[in-house]
Structure formats: C-alpha cells, structure tokens
C-alpha cells in the first residue's frame, strides 16, 4: 500500500492511498508456460554441420528466449538483438529449420527484380536450407528428439 500526503490550502492535507493486489502476476502465467515449453524444445534440438562428425546442442544461454523477456542475455561475443520482430523471426526460422523449410527473410526480392527466385533456389533438402543464409556453415541434419527417444 502506498500513501502520498501533500499540503493544500489553509494548512490542510491531501492524502492519496493506492492499494495494489498484484494481479499482474496472473497475466504472466502464459509467458512463463511459453518460456518453459520453448526452453524444453531447445533442449531437444541438435544441429550437425557438414564439417563435423558430432552434432551440437544450443548454448546453455538461450538467447532466443529474449523474445519473451525484457532484456536479452546472450553468450559472450554474440551480438545483442534487441528488436522484437527480429527476435520473433529467429524463433520462427529455427522452427522452420527443424521441419526442413527455408527461412523467411521478408525481402520479397522476387517482386523487386521481377523474376521468380524458385528456379535458382531449390530448397527441397535440409542441406540447401542454410546454403543461402548469412552463416558460412551449412547444415547437414537438424534433429528434434521426441519424448519417446
């Protein structure tokens, strides 16, 4: 409970009392559930690069959870992305990679150059999935463990 007292005309006092019942924590419940589900899903994802015999897991600092939090936390040396749309797009592209779809880029380049890009960009295999991405590694296999594995 907060109480604000101020002086008014003729030595009077004005008192404002605020009572907060903390119901805002009820609104956070869906966010907490989404955080747990997304973190648990990221624990199951492994990525194998062409040049490596072993598959990798995500870093223990899950920077993709920053979409649901106030301040992003990233591993050392990783650029901080503090833009909501880019954070959401990252999550969507990771989910698309898990099922073998090409990442979305929202450029609509085929409409800007007047030619369809599907002729030169066959995205049917997961090897081609990251071929046109910004990294210089190509992904050979993305695997998501199911509860029975």
Secondary structure, DSSP 8 states (H G I E B T S, - for coil): -EEEEEEEGGGEEEEEEE----THHHHTHHHHHHHHHHHHHHHHEEEEETT-SS-EE--SS-GGGGGGSSS----TT------HHHHHHHHHHHHHHHTT--------HHHHHTS-STTT----SHHHHTTTSSSS--EEEEEE--TT-
